[in-house]
Amino acid sequence: MTQYQVTVNDQTLQRLFSGDSQLAQLLESILNQVLEAQVSEHLRAERYERTEERQGYRNGYKPHQLTTRVGTLTLRVPQVREGGFSTELFARYQRSEQALVLTLMEMVVNGVSSRKVARVTEELCGREFAKSTVADLSKTLDPLVEAWNERDLSPRHYPFLIVDALVVKVREDGRVRSCSALIATGVNAEGYREILGLQLGDSESEKSWTDFFRWLKARGLCGVDLVVSDNHGGLTTAVRVQFQGASWQRCQMHLGANIGSATPKALQEELHARVRAIFEAPDLETARALLAKVVADYESVAPTAIATLERGFDDATAVLALPLAYRKRLRTSNGQERLNEEIRRRERVIRIFPARASVIRLLGALLMEQDEAWSTGKRYLDMTAYWQWRAAGRHDAQEGGQTLTA
């Protein structure tokens, strides 16, 4: 991923740290410098630089206004004589900003916003806007989110699938209801992460997850060998039915937390270390041997914790069937949890969405941006060893567990 050198003048920094609100000015300065770096990269030459690699010449600037939560920025977009220079900065940045502002506007026009929301919206959008304004803006953004969320997945295989959900509140029929935003992340055959889709369900029930997985498969999801998730009953049942032949990896972090909460306080630290050693064992045989020792040592003093460990052992060690290089990142759903935290940062501003369409718009725009960052960033996993392992036919079944597909 391209990195840019950004500088900030002393006056701006001084005002920022003294409490004088200069966030808009600071952001404007940073984005203008990013644009300068991008045009230099496009032309393969800095301003006034003489080089044989130069691909063209600058031709002044064009102002471009960008509405953000810290105010309206006026950016200086470099122009090139021969044309051809474009930047994705506005498209990526504005999709989530537009979605956030649109949701705030919907709350105001529907008369359900707090005074704080109304004040922020007025600062961002001006004091006068109507339902027609919201509708016009939605017509631009909603088709982009829908096209991304319904895209064809069949061109690639996705050996690893990580799924999770977060609960959001939506106002419907004059009442506030909770619904679950179901999100799937896949690691494709080349080792890059992709956000495969977002769908709303009335709960994290088996039916909601089943409908979600059927929708992903109808769009072309295939080649799944391992599904990583927490231990929600409806989710795990749907995984076993919809991805028969694949392994299910129970998130070790969540299981560890369940074991810890059932352990007497005086024993929590030492038992946590022993459980972690089981999860980090080099192979299943070693993990079973370590489990037997832990059971013998703690069964009488922490019976509930040990029962929880024994029940979850097979599912939490499914990842040991994979080559060592893939276990660390696939033993938990931490990556998905971090993604949810980023969504929560924006979602907290809204608190209660005015409609389900607003949820899809805002969360979809945020997920689109993250998906683009992953696709243009570093590869998440080097899949070479995995495909070699597959070709060698090393699909040893775990005793009492499911096997990986051949």
N, C-alpha and C positions, 0 to 999 in steps of 0.2 A: 504494500500500500504506500502511495506517495506520502512523504512527510514534508512539511513546510516550516520554514523559519519565520517566526512571528515576533515582532518587537512592539512594545508599548511605551509611549513617551512618559517622562517623569511626572508631568502635570496631571495626566489622566490617572496614573497610579496613585498619586497623592490624594486626589479628590475621591478616588474609589475607597481607599483605606481610611480616609477621614470621615466617611459616612455620607459624603455628597453623592447622590445617585448618578453614577456615570456609566451604568451597565450598557445602556443603548450605545453610547459613544465608544465604549470599549469593544462591544461586539461589532459595531460598524467598522472600527479600525482593523480588527482581526480579519473580517470577511473581505475587506478591500485588499488586504495583503495576500490573502489566499487567491483572490482573482488575479492579482499581479503575478503570483507564482505560477498560476495555471497558464496564463498567456505566454509567459517566458518558456514554460515547458512545451507549449504548442508550437512556438516559433523556434525553439531550440537556441534561443539567444536572449540575454538580458537586454535591458534598455541601453542603446548606444554601443552595444558590444559588437565588435567586428569578428566574425567567424565564418568559415566556409560551410558550417552546418546550418546556418540561418535558413529558415523556411518561409520568411515573409517579414512584413514590417507593421508596426503599430500605426493606428490611425485615430488617435484620440480616445475619448471615453463617451459612454452613453449612461445617463442616470437611470437607476432602477430602484423603485421603492419596494421594500420588503417589510411586511407587517409581522411583528413578533410580540411575545408577551412582555417584552421590556420596552416596547415602543415601535414606531415606524422608522426604519433605517433607510437612508439614501445611499446606495452603493454606486461606485464608479466602475461600470463594466467596460473593460478594454475592448476596443474595436481593432480589427485587422484589415489592412487594405484589400487583400484578396478575399476576405471573408473566410468562412470555414471554422472560426473559433466559436465554440459553444461550451457551456459549463452546466453540469448537473447540480451545482450547488443550490440553485433556486428550487429546482424540482424536488430534490430530496428534503431540503429544509422546510419548504413551504407546505408540503403535503401534511405533515403532522401538525404544523402550526395552524394551517387552515382548518384541519379537523377539530383542533382544540377550540379555536375561535368560533367555528360554526356551532359547536355544541353549546358554548356559552351563549351565543346569540339565540339559539333555540330556547334555552332556559329563560331568557329575558322575554322573548315574544310570547312564550306560553304562560308567562306570569308566575313561574314557580321558582325563580332565582332568588338568592339572598341578596342583600344590599351590596355585599362584597363582590359577588359575581357581576351584578349590574354595573358597579363602578369600574371594575377591570375591563368589562366589555366596552363601556363607553370610551375608556382611554385607548383601547385598541382599534375600535371601529368607528368612532364618532358617536354623536348623541342620537342620531336618527337612522334607524333601519327598520324594515318591515319584514313580514313573513315572506314576501316575494323576494327580498334580498337573500334570505336564507335559502329559499328554493333554487334561486339562480346559481348560487355558489355550490350547492349540493349537486346540481346537474353536472358540474365540472369535475368534482372530486369523486363522487360515488362510483361512476363507471370505471375509474382507474383502480380503485380498491377492489371492486367486484371482479374486474378482469384478472387482476393478480390472484385473488382468492379462489378463482375458478379455473386457473390455468391448467393445461395438460401436464400431468406428471409422468406420462408413459415413456418419454424418451430416456429416462434414467432408472436405474435400480437404486433402492435405498436400503442397504443391509441393516442399518441401525435406526431405530425410531424411538424418540423420547417424547412422552406426552404428559401433559399436566393441565390443570384448570385453575382459574381464579374466579371468585364470586364477585359480581358487580350488582349494584342496585339500579333498577329502572322504574320510572314512573309509568304505570299503565292503568287506564280506566280509573284515574283518580286515586290510585293506591300505589305504594312503593313495594315492589316485588324484587326478590333476589333471583338472579339467574347465573348460570355458569358459562364462562367463556372457555371453550375447549380449544387447546392449541397443540399442534404437533410439529416437532422439529425432526428432520431427517438428516442423516449423514449419507451423502450420495456415493456412488461407486468410485468417484475421484477423491473422496475424502473431505469434501466441502459440506458445511452445514447449510441447510435450507429450511426456512419456515414453510411448511407444506400447506397449512390452512388454519382457519379460525372459524368456529361455529358456535352459536349460542344454544344452550340447552336449558330446560327448566330446572335441572338439578344434575348432579354427577351420578345419575342412575345408570343402570345397565343399558336401558333403552337409549338414553342420550349418547352414551359412548358407542353403542352399536351403530346408531344412525351416523355418528361422526366417522367411524371407521369405514362404513359402507360408502359414504360420500367420498372419502379419500381414495378408496379402491376404485370407485366408479370413474374418478378422474385419472386413473392410471397408476396409483401407488402399487408397487410390486417389489419382489426381491427381499422382503423383510426377513432377517434372520434373528434379530434380537429387539425386544421392546423393553424400554426402561420406564418405570413409573413408580409411584407410591403404591400403597396397599389398599386403596379404596375398593370396596367389594364390587361395586358395579363396574368399575374400570377393569379389574383383573378378570372378571368373568367374560366381559366383552372381548378382551385381548385373546383369551384362550379359544374363543369361538371363531373370531374373525381372522386370527393369524395362527391357524393350526399348523403345527410343524415348526414354528418359531419358538425360541426361548423367551421366557419372561424374566427380566432382572428386576427384583424388588430393590428399591433405593436403599442402599446400606445406611445412609445418613438418617433416613426416617426410622428404619428398624433400630438403629443404635439409640435414637432418641426414645423410642418406645421401651427399649430394655432399660435405659437409664432412669426413666420415670418410675419403673417398677422395682428399682434397686434401692435398698437402704442407703441413706446418705453416706454413711461411713465407708461403704464399699464401692461407691460409684466410680471413683477415679481408677482404682485397681481393676475393677471388672471392665471398665471401658477400654483399658489398655489390652486386656486379654481378648476381648471381642474384636478389637481392631486387628490384632495379630491373626485371628481366624480369617477375617476378610482379606488380609494382605498375604495370605499363604500362597506359596508358589504353585500349588496344585490342589485338587480336591481331596486327595488322600491325606495330605498334610493337614488340610483344613478340618477334616473329620477327626483326625487324631487330636488336634488342639481342642476341638469341640468336646470330645470325650473327657479331656482333662479339666476343662472349665466346668462341665456338668458335675464331675466328681467333687471338685473343690467348693462349688457354690450352691449346689442343689438344696442343701439343708439350711443355708443362711439367706438365700435370695431365691426362693422357689418360683415366684411369679416371673421374675426376670429370666430365669433359666428356661422356664416353659415358653416364654415369648421367643427366646433365642432358638430353641429347638424347633418350634413351629415355623419360624422364618428362615431357617438355615439353608434349605435346598434352593429356595427362590432367590435368596440374597447372594448365593455363590454361583449362580448360573453363568456369570461372566468369566469364571475360571475355565470354562470350556474354550474361551478365545485365546489367541496368542497374547503373551504378556503385554505387548505394546499398547493394547486396546483396553486394558482392564481399568486403568486409573480414571479415564474419562467416561467410561460407560458403567461404572459401578454405582453411580448415584444420578439423580436428576438435578444436580446442582446447577448445571448450565441453564436448564429450563427455569429454575427458581430465580436465577439472576435476571433472566429475561422478564419474568413476571414482576420483579422489583422495579425494573425500568418502566414497565407499563404503569405500575402503581404510582410512580412519581407524578405522572401526568393525570392519572385517573383520580387522584386525591383532590385535584383542583375542581373536578366536576362533582364528586361525591355521589350525586344521584343523577343518572342520565335521563334526559327528557323522553327518550324513545329507544327502542332496540336498534333502529337504524343508526343512531348516534354512536352506540357502542361499537358496531361493526366499522363505522367510518373512522373513529379515533383510534381504536386498537388496530384496525387494519392498516391505517397509515403509518403507525409506529412500527408495526411488524414488517411492512414493506421496506422501510428505511433500514431496519436491522438486517433483513434478508439481503438487501443490496450491499450493505457493509460486509457481510460474511462472504458473499459471492466474489467480491473484489479484493478481499483481504487474504490473510494467510490461510493455508489449508489446515483444517482442523485435525485430520488424521492422515498419516501416510498409509495408504491402503495396500501397498505392495506386499507386505507380509501376510495380510489377510487373504488376498487372492491366491498367493502361493500356498497358504494353508488350505484354502478351499480346493485348489487343484490337486493337492496331495491326498485329498479325501480324509483329512483328519477331523472327522465329525464324531468323536467319541461321545457316546451318550452318558449323561450324568445319571448315576444310580438314583432311581426314584424321581427323576426329573424329565423334562422334555428335551428333545434333541434339536440341533440346528439342522435346517434343511440342507440337502445336498445340492 
